[in-house]
Structure formats: structure tokens, C-alpha cells
């Protein structure tokens, strides 16, 4: 037996009410003056206190909803008169609810902030139409989409507030002339406060769309504007930082220079505005964190260089003073970073603390690993335990604030700094257990995928699995020492440049699993100063048949023409030639293992 329209309407109301969360207060509105409004919903907070966040609902029931676009869309017809009332007269958000009383599925959509719907409404009114079709995404359902609905309602509420400004009929200049001076002062202040939220929303959208140049131009103007509020200028600078940290600046030296200038400018702004101690501490921390992260990179590579040159007393002696200076300076800066973060915890400024620990945790994890490699085990364990403590506090803060994006970032940091420990799998499983707390499905799925990748592929900066990073370090060090590696006429600079080109021999040794490259440990002065062992004579060695050929340029040794190189001489007709796996990658850690395995051969090569 078919249901009557009234029965369908009553059934739709009951189904809708049964599918909303318990902390939504449902109030029927059929007997109220609001035209075409069936219910009012108010959010209830802790201790059953009303929050004042209210929205309206127009509830429509159908025995079978009209599904189009291969199941992607629900189509519903609404009168022009009623939609015009919703769009132009209501000062609270209203959602259209369409209930399929047969399947008991509740669909919803907002109306007032739908720009495309507004344009279609205006066109339909001009054409004298009586009804208009509303398109509802089929994924907008309750109770599954209750969080999404709330976000849409809050966005709609913001739109209504902004749109209210457009309804002022009195000319603004006339209205201001009739206003007292105190009110004008208040309006100017409120306008500045309003600008803060407008700018942040604008910056967020530009950042999300990767419109870095436009974001930089707009944020820079605001940061330099002395008429804007301090908070507006301060946050604009942080968005400028995001532009610098993106891939827009391909030159690392220019990026570092820009970041240093930005942090210095922020420090000056805080001093000029005479902000409180927490702001002063935070901007000093930004600059110190930037410097410390760079020092940790240098210090870590100093340790690698030290281990690579342990066999060469002269090279070790030449590098000793510089290495000791870097080690001491880095340790001092790390100590100051730890002190600053501990102070932030004591002050109780959650936002500053969470941002601070997220900036330095990865590099402090690197530093902990470096201490362990240098047999400073207790110091390494202390630093790791302190990092665990801080990250767990930060994770709980993000969890309580509902900041899923930063929460996920901190969990990944937490796992990353432990990935090279023997019990790293326990930390990955612990992190996976935290995934259930995430409401944002996109963030949750991204976190799961990242954790799986970490679990399957342990390659990281800590394991020296990135030759490019090491080459960047040696390049920077060579330039700091004054070597002109980009000058083709500078003989010493070209020695270093060739060493950089041959540092990673993967292009050659991947051709056969028996093929290795060894560098002579009889380094010249330039190579000793940089600590670059590949800036010397190189040897290609076949460990299967004991073939050896040496020279200065690795590619010439292998492919030399016309007299023939190692490839033509020994590999071309070799029945034992066996290319390495396509997944194989050369690393300095792998090379060090081979050096240790063939140390007797290396000793003989050094005597040649």
C-alpha cells in the first residue's frame, strides 16, 4: 500500500532525527513562522551546555529518490519561491534534507553558499520558472557524513556573515558621518581583526593550490604593512616561509639566505612591537632551529668524513681542528634548542611548543644517531628518550585540538627518528594503533600508506642511503674552502669537481655484480682538505677474475677510446658478466662494507 504525502513527511522526519548524533539537539519547527523550515538543530557541548551553534533544516521525504550520473548524484526539485526565501531571507544556515523512506538513507546539502545554484536561481526567476532542480552528492549521507555536514554548516555561516555586508543599503560614507568617533575607532580595529581571518583563508587556499608566487606577493605586502595588526603580519611571514621551503627556490644557498633574512626580520618585528617573552623566545627559536639544523647536517657528514679517512693520518690531522670546531658548535646549539623547548613546555604555550618540536625533531634524531656512531651511547639514548617525551606530548595536544594534519605529521616524525633502532617495528605498530583517532579519511589513508612505506623501505638519511645529500655536502664544503669547482680553467677546482662526479660510481658498477670501484687512499692536498676520497686515482676491479685498471676519470677507465677501457678489455666477452639487480642502489655505507671486505686488496693498491 502506497504511503500518503503526510505519512512520507512524518516518516522522513523520524528517520532524519534517528540518524543525527546525540549531541545535536533536534527541535521541530512546523508550527513556527519560518516559511518552509521543518527543524532547528543546535550543537550541545560538554556538560549538556548549548553552544549557540544553530542551523535550520528543510526535510523532504520520497519513497524512492531520483539517482542520476551513474549513482553520483541525487536529483530533487524545489520551488523557486521557497529557494528564494532560503537564499535571501534566512540569516542562519539551512540544509536541504532528502530522505529515501524506503531505504532509510538520509541525503543532505547546503544551499545559501552554493554560488552555482544562486546563478541558476537568478536565471530561472528571469525565465519565469516555478521549480528548480537541486543536485545532492550521493556521498552526503547521515550519520556517516555528520562531521562533513558540520564543516559545511560552519562554512555556510561564514559566508552568511560576509554576505550580510552586501545587504547594507545606506551608503557607507553617510553611515560613518553619523557615527560617533569611538565607534569609528572600534570599526577600524574590528576591520583589522577581520582582515586577519581573510588573509589566512586566502593564504591557505593559495598554498593548497601551490600558487606560490601569488602567495608570496600577497603575504609580503601584508608583512611589510605597518598598518596591519601584529598577528596578521606575523602569520604572513610564516606563509612566506612556506613559499621558501617549497620547490620554488631551486638554489639551496639562495633559499637559506632568504630564510635567514626572514627569521631576522621576524625577530625585529617582535622587538619593535614589544611583544611578550613567549613571542621573543619563539622567534629566537626559529632562527636558532634554522642554524642548528644546518649544523647537524654538517656535523653528521664530518663524522662520515672522519670514518672515511681514519686510515690516513695526514688527512685526519688536517681535518681535526675544523671537525672539532663543528662538533663543539653543534653540541652547544643542540643544548640551547633542548633548553628552549623545555621552557616552552613550562610556559604552557601549546601552539609554539608543537610547532617548535616539529621543526627540529628529525634533525635531532639524526644527531642522536650520530652520537651513537661516535660511541656516545648514553647521550644518544638520553636525546632519543627526550624526543619521545616531547613528541608524545605534542601528539596528545594535536589529538585534543582535532588537528589531524599536524597530528599525522608528528606521528611520522615519531616513527622516522626510531626507524634505525633494533625495535623500530614496535614503533611502527604503535603508530598504526594511533590511526583510529583520525576523523579525516584522506589524512588517515595517507598516514597508513606512509607507515607502510617506512615499514617496507627503511632507506633514510640516517643510513647514508642518499649519495646526492653527501655530494651536496662535499660541494658546499669545497666552495666554503674557496675551491672554484665551476671554473673550467681552475685546475685544482676541476680535481675536486671530478671527485664529485665520481663519488657515486653506480653508473659503472651496476653493470656487473663482480665490478667494484676503489679510490686510492693517497689523497692530494685538495682532496684531503675537503675529505673527498674520490678526488684521487680510481681503480676498477673485477673480484671474480682479479682484473684491475686505474686512472683519473671513472668513465674513461671504463669506456676509454680508442685504445679500449676496462669494459672492452675484460667485460665484453666475459661469460661471468652479470648485471646487478635493477633495484640495487649504491650508497657510501655499502661502499664502506666492500672496503672492509677487500681491505687487503686496498692495501696492495696503495703500494702501487
C-alpha positions, 0 to 999 in steps of 0.5 A: 500500500502506497504511503500518503504525502503526510505519512512520507513527511512524518516518516522522513522526519523520524528517520532524519532525527534517528540518524543525527548524533546525540549531541545535536539537539533536534527541535521541530519547527512546523508550527513556527513562522519560518516559511518552509523550515521543518527543524532547528538543530543546535550543537550541545557541548560538554556538560549538556551546555548549548553552544549557540551553534544553530542551523535550520533544516528543510526535510523532504521525504520520497519513497524512492529518490531520483539517482542520476550520473551513474549513482553520483548524484541525487536529483530533487526539485524545489520551488523557486519561491521557497529557494528564494526565501532560503537564499535571501531571507534566512540569516542562519544556515539551512540544509536541504534534507532528502530522505529515501523512506524506503531505504532509510538513507538520509541525503543532505546539502547546503544551499545559501553558499552554493554560488552555482545554484544562486546563478541558476536561481537568478536565471530561472526567476528571469525565465519565469520558472516555478521549480528548480532542480537541486543536485545532492552528492550521493556521498552526503549521507547521515550519520556517516557524513555528520562531521562533513555536514558540520564543516559545511554548516560552519562554512555556510555561516561564514559566508552568511556573515560576509554576505550580510555586508552586501545587504547594507543599503545606506551608503557607507560614507553617510553611515560613518558621518553619523557615527560617533568617533569611538565607534569609528575607532572600534570599526577600524580595529574590528576591520583589522581583526577581520582582515586577519581571518581573510588573509589566512583563508586566502593564504591557505587556499593559495598554498593548497593550490601551490600558487606560490608566487601569488602567495608570496606577493600577497603575504609580503605586502601584508608583512611589510604593512605597518598598518596591519595588526601584529598577528596578521603580519606575523602569520604572513611571514610564516606563509612566506616561509612556506613559499621558501621551503617549497620547490620554488627556490631551486638554489639551496644557498639562495633559499637559506639566505632568504630564510635567514633574512626572514627569521631576522626580520621576524625577530625585529618585528617582535622587538619593535612591537614589544611583544611578550617573552613567549613571542621573543623566545619563539622567534629566537627559536626559529632562527636558532632551529634554522642554524642548528639544523644546518649544523647537524647536517654538517656535523653528521657528514664530518663524522662520515668524513672522519670514518672515511679517512681514519686510515690516513693520518695526514688527512685526519690531522688536517681535518681535526681542528675544523671537525672539532670546531663543528662538533663543539658548535653543534653540541652547544646549539643542540643544548640551547634548542633542548633548553628552549623547548623545555621552557616552552613546555613550562610556559604552557604555550601549546601552539609554539611548543608543537610547532617548535618540536616539529621543526627540529625533531628529525634533525635531532634524531639524526644527531642522536644517531650520530652520537651513537656512531661516535660511541656516545651511547648514553647521550644518544639514548638520553636525546632519543628518550627526550624526543619521545617525551616531547613528541608524545606530548605534542601528539596528545595536544594535536589529538585534543585540538582535532588537528589531524594534519599536524597530528599525522605529521608528528606521528611520522616524525615519531616513527622516522627518528626510531626507524634505525633502532633494533625495535623500530617495528614496535614503533611502527605498530604503535603508530598504526594503533594511533590511526583510529583517532583520525576523523579525516579519511584522506589524512588517515589513508595517507598516514597508513600508506606512509607507515607502510612505506617506512615499514617496507623501505627503511632507506633514510638519511640516517643510513647514508642511503642518499649519495646526492645529500653527501655530494651536496655536502662535499660541494658546499664544503669545497666552495666554503674552502674557496675551491672554484669547482665551476671554473673550467680553467681552475685546475685544482677546482676541476680535481675536486669537481671530478671527485664529485662526479665520481663519488657515486660510481653506480653508473659503472658498477651496476653493470656487473655484480663482480665490478667494484670501484676503489679510490686510492687512499693517497689523497692530494692536498685538495682532496684531503682538505675537503675529505673527498676520497674520490678526488684521487686515482680510481681503480676498477676491479673485477673480484671474480677474475682479479682484473684491475685498471686505474686512472683519473676519470671513472668513465674513461677507465671504463669506456676509454677510446680508442685504445679500449677501457676496462669494459672492452678489455675484460667485460665484453666477452666475459661469460661471468658478466652479470648485471646487478639487480635493477633495484640495487642502489649504491650508497657510501655505507655499502661502499664502506662494507666492500672496503672492509671486505677487500681491505687487503686488496686496498692495501696492495693498491696503495703500494702501487 
